[in-house]
Amino acid sequence: MDLKKTLYKLLISATFLPVIFMFFGGMSIPSDKLYLSALIIGHAIALILHENILTFFAIDKAFLPRVVVMCLLSAGFLYLMELSLPGFSIKELNFSEVDLTVITINPIGMSKYATIGTFSALSALMYMLFLKLKD
């Protein structure tokens, strides 16, 4: 992997965490810019590492193994950052009730671990979408 491809993947994957933060309110981000940049760049590196892990374990780089490995890496990284990074905390994610006259969706509350899983699945799927669009 050359430097140009790596920097491109790092830039693309670094945009996913702030985009997810904008749409959902399940995490509180650190106010210090150094901690925030460490969180964003670290999450981007965790998404990029999935290719090396799949190569190391000699697993085919199909869609499903890539998404599963990215979800696991992202969830592990977010959990470790919540334990060690000051100012970063993961809360319960609550969705309010939606009434569309035909369908009514009751309010949903997700636990802390379900919030981590949702964020990691969204970031993995977004990254795979960008990889597929690039091809």
URZIDA-V420289 format. One record per backbone hydrogen bond with DSSP energy under -0.5 kcal/mol. CO is the residue of the C=O (numbers start at 1). NH is the residue of the N-H. Records with the same first field share a line. If there is no record, write none. Layout:
BEGIN
CO->NH + NH
END
This chain:
BEGIN
2->6
3->7
4->8
5->9
6->10
7->11
8->12
9->13
10->14
11->15
12->15
13->16 + 17
14->18
15->19
16->20
17->21
18->22
19->23
20->24
26->91
27->29
28->89
32->36
33->37
34->38
35->39
36->40
37->41
38->42
39->43
40->44
41->45
42->46
43->47
44->48
45->49
47->50
48->51
49->53
50->54
51->55
52->56
53->57
54->59
55->58
60->62
62->66
63->67
64->68
65->69
66->70
67->71
68->72
69->73
70->74
71->75
72->76
73->77
74->78
75->79
76->80
77->81
78->82
79->83
80->84
81->85
84->86
85->88
87->89
89->28 + 91
92->94
93->110
95->108
98->100 + 105
100->102
103->100
104->106
105->98
108->95
110->93
111->115
112->116
113->117
114->118
115->119
116->120
117->121
118->122
119->123
120->124
121->125
122->126
123->127
124->128
125->129
126->130
127->131
128->132
129->133
130->134
131->135
END
